[in-house]
Structures are given as C-alpha cells and as structure tokens.
C-alpha cells in the first residue's frame, strides 16, 4: 500500500499535530502552525537529546 503525502497531512491535521493558519484565520494559505501534540513531541525530543548528550 502506497502512502501519499495528502494522507499523511490529513492524519497529522486530524490528530492536531499541525494545522494551516488559513483554516483558522482565513489568510496566509501556505502557513502551517504546530498543534499542541506536536509541541509536546518537540519538547520531549529536545529533553531526550539534552539528557543523552549533555547530562550523561
């Protein structure tokens, strides 16, 4: 089964990882923003990197 980019984008949008500003504010059609789950994931990756490379 081939996965297309539009399927990945739809999954990310439905799970609140990313969303387009144009859907919220009605302008800047090609601008994306991080959702709350992406922000948490990004913070966890950053903390794991710091723990591995700096603290250990």
GIVENKA-V430194 format. One record per residue. N is the residue number from 1. OMEGA is omega in degrees with one decimal (* if undefined). BURIAL is b if it has 9 or more other ideal C-beta (glycine too) atoms within 8 Angstrom, else e. D_LAST is the distance of its C-alpha to the last C-alpha in Angstrom with 1 decimal. Layout:
N|OMEGA|BURIAL|D_LAST / N|OMEGA|BURIAL|D_LAST
//
This chain:
1|179.2|e|41.3 / 2|178.2|e|40.4 / 3|179.6|e|38.3 / 4|-178.4|e|39.5 / 5|-179.3|e|37.7 / 6|176.9|e|40.0 / 7|178.2|e|38.9 / 8|179.4|b|35.2 / 9|179.3|b|36.2 / 10|177.8|e|38.4 / 11|179.3|e|35.7 / 12|179.0|b|33.1 / 13|-178.3|b|35.9 / 14|179.4|e|37.1 / 15|177.1|e|33.6 / 16|173.2|b|33.1 / 17|176.7|b|30.3 / 18|173.3|b|32.4 / 19|-179.7|b|36.0 / 20|176.6|b|38.4 / 21|-176.7|b|39.6 / 22|177.4|b|43.1 / 23|-178.0|e|43.1 / 24|-172.1|e|42.4 / 25|176.9|e|44.1 / 26|177.7|e|46.5 / 27|-175.6|e|45.6 / 28|-170.9|e|43.0 / 29|-177.2|e|43.4 / 30|-178.4|e|40.6 / 31|179.6|e|37.9 / 32|177.6|e|35.2 / 33|178.0|b|33.1 / 34|173.5|e|30.0 / 35|-177.8|b|30.8 / 36|-179.3|e|29.0 / 37|177.4|b|27.2 / 38|179.1|b|26.0 / 39|177.9|b|24.6 / 40|178.8|e|22.7 / 41|179.5|b|21.4 / 42|179.2|b|20.4 / 43|178.2|e|18.5 / 44|177.6|e|16.6 / 45|179.0|e|15.7 / 46|179.8|e|14.6 / 47|177.5|e|12.4 / 48|178.6|e|10.8 / 49|179.8|e|10.3 / 50|-179.7|b|8.8 / 51|-176.6|b|6.4 / 52|-172.1|e|5.5 / 53|-175.0|e|6.2 / 54|-172.1|e|5.8 / 55|-179.0|e|3.8 / 56|*|e|0.0
//
